[in-house]
Each structure stands twice: as structure tokens, then as C-alpha cells.
Amino acid sequence: MSDFMKWLYSNYIKPHLDTIPKENYEPDFYLLEDDVSPETCGSFRKTQEFTATHAFLLGLRTGQGLSDSLRTVGRTDITPTKGTPRL
């Protein structure tokens, strides 16, 4: 992961994740914080960083893809090709 993505995670993604209510998942987060070894907790944080960062990037790519698709709507020639029946 690039330095920028690590910075983005620690300065944007992680603070946002910390503000989201955990609701039904709160007991699971407490188990991670209280019942596992510090090494395991550190591993969890690294996997959370990786997963959240790549989910963020997926969202950016999806948004860009949708934007590109919507920009071409209406411009595509949908004239049937020769031999294609009109409905």
C-alpha cells in the first residue's frame, strides 16, 4: 500500500469508522479488545486497515465507472444492425 493510502486511512477512513455506531456488533468489538492477545489485536488492526482501504478504493472505482457509464447514456447509437428484427 502506498504512503498516501496509509495516510488516507489514518487521517480519513479510520476516524470515520470510529464514529459509526457499532450497534449489534459491539459485543464482538469488545471481545477483540479484551479477550485476545496484543499481537492478535495488532494483526486485526492491520487487516482492518487493508480491508477498509481497499473497500474505499473499490467505492471510488465504482463511482467513477458509474459516472463514465451515465455520461455515455443517450449517446450510443442503438440502430438495429442489418438482419436484426425491430421489436
Order of alpha helices (4+ residues) and beta strands (2+ residues): alpha-alpha-alpha-alpha
